[in-house]
Amino acid sequence: MAFRRPDGRFVAVISSTGATRAEVTGLPGGNYAITFASADGQPRESSAARLQADTALPVVIPAAGALTVTAAD
């Protein structure tokens, strides 16, 4: 799922039932915060990425849970 917040920043969320790799596409270039919460709701990991325009953002989902990519600019 992806959406645009009222402040104009883009957010993409990937829900997974297990560990996997994915590519997030369609986001504009910029800085992004990447967070992961396990299936029990506990935050487990966070990182940052700089995305160039018209490129995919590869992400790793380490276990069942939700990964969120949020525009930081």
BELRA-V844489 format. One record per residue. N is the residue number from 1. RES is the residue in one letter. PHI is phi in whole degrees, 0 to 359 (999 if undefined). PSI is psi in radians with two decimals (NA if undefined). Layout:
n	res	phi	psi
N	RES	PHI	PSI
N	RES	PHI	PSI
This chain:
n	res	phi	psi
1	M	999	2.48
2	A	221	2.60
3	F	203	2.96
4	R	246	2.18
5	R	289	2.82
6	P	303	-0.47
7	D	277	0.04
8	G	94	-0.18
9	R	282	2.53
10	F	271	2.56
11	V	224	2.38
12	A	234	2.39
13	V	233	2.31
14	I	240	2.15
15	S	257	2.35
16	S	223	2.57
17	T	270	-0.01
18	G	188	3.13
19	A	296	2.42
20	T	194	3.00
21	R	243	2.63
22	A	209	2.93
23	E	235	2.24
24	V	266	2.17
25	T	238	2.85
26	G	88	-0.01
27	L	274	2.54
28	P	288	2.77
29	G	299	2.64
30	G	151	-2.99
31	N	266	2.43
32	Y	226	2.47
33	A	264	2.36
34	I	241	2.14
35	T	233	2.67
36	F	228	2.34
37	A	237	2.31
38	S	291	2.99
39	A	301	-0.43
40	D	274	0.09
41	G	90	-0.06
42	Q	280	2.25
43	P	294	2.36
44	R	240	-0.64
45	E	213	2.65
46	S	211	2.66
47	S	202	3.12
48	A	229	2.70
49	A	214	2.61
50	R	252	2.11
51	L	252	2.24
52	Q	280	2.68
53	A	301	2.50
54	D	60	0.62
55	T	233	2.79
56	A	271	2.57
57	L	255	1.87
58	P	286	2.37
59	V	227	2.70
60	V	242	2.21
61	I	258	1.97
62	P	283	-0.30
63	A	193	-3.13
64	A	301	2.35
65	G	155	-2.71
66	A	229	2.33
67	L	251	2.30
68	T	239	2.30
69	V	246	2.07
70	T	235	2.29
71	A	299	2.30
72	A	262	-0.23
73	D	271	NA
